Structures are given as C-alpha cells and as structure tokens.
Amino acid sequence: MAYRNGNYAAFHVAEPFNSSVLGAHATKDFCYYSMLRAWKGKIASFPFNDSHGKTYNVRDNSLWETTLKPRLRERIRSSKNIVLFLSSNTLNSRALREEIDYGINNQGLPVIVIYPEYDSKSSLLVNGKLKQSVKNLWTKLPAFNNSMSSVPTLHIPMKKEIIENALNNNDFMLSTKTSADYYWYNV
C-alpha cells in the first residue's frame, strides 16, 4: 500500500490533450494548480505535497487506458485528499470524471474544493450558507455533484492563508477525516 501523504490536485485540462509546447499549462484551471506549486516552491513549509510529482510525468499525447488513467489512479492511491479547483472555466472532462469517481467512490478521499473566482470566506456565503452561485458550479461536474455527500468536502476561496489552513486540517485527510458532509469556514 502506498504511503498516503500527498494532495491530489484535480483540475480541468482541455481534451483531447493538447500536444503543443504549452499543453496543459495553457488551461486556466491548470494555472490555479501552478499557483499552489509556486507557493510550495517559495515557502518550503507550505503544506502542499503534490501527488502529481510522485510518479513520472506523462506526455499530452499518451494513451488514456494504458498510460494516463493508470497513472492518475496510482497518484490518487498515494494521496490523503483531493484538492479540486472548480471555476466557471471547469468542464466535465474524462480525466476529471475519473479522478473524482475513483478518488471519492473507490478511495474515500475527502475533498477540499477551491473556488478561484472567490477571494474571501464571506464571498462564498450568504446568511452563513454557501451561495447558490457556488452550488451551481457543482453541476459542472456531475460525478462530484452526485458523490460529494459520501465524503467530507470543504469549500473555500482561492486565498493562500485559507488554503494553507485547509491543507493542515486533519478533518480533511483520509486517515483522520470527519463525517461525510459539506463544510466551509464561517466568517
């Protein structure tokens, strides 16, 4: 069994996978993931342990069934949670469906959902509850919308300090996860 200390970042990348020089780097959701990596690169104590770095990289033109899918699953099996970037740019891709379905329904990983278009706790909420505009984003990923009630999900804005707190929160790690429900930080 793999040592589960990684954070599995899930984000939309256009399909078919672009084999240009920029490849996934040209996708908006990938840029948010790159921000986490940059914070980790700048501050070693930043608690993001990238599961994508645990196996060798794949090329954008790799075959789905024989290379990409097995590699995603291997990375997920070495993870303690999923960090999902969910924005208006997110599309229901084959990779995201696989990551969410396998991560939640097979591995039981808690999910930290980061909403890049929201920048504070209060921007996600109305009357202490998640805004309808936030909930509407869930429908962009039916696998997530249909499965998230089976694991703890933490909904947070794209703010470094809040992300850092979430990544350190034991309630959203596989071995110490809290009960399955929807969570957010109150203002």
Buried (B, 14 or more C-beta within 10 A) or exposed (E): EEEBEBBBBBBBBBEEBBEEEEBBEEBBBBBBBBBBBEBBEEEEEBBBBBBBEBEEEBEBEBEBEEEBBEBBBEBBBBBBBBBBBBBEBBEBBEBBBBBBBBBBBEBEBBBBBBBBBBEEBEBBBEEEEBBEBBEEBBEBBEBBBBBBEEBBBBBBBBBEEBBBBBBEBEEBBBEEBBEBEBBBBEE
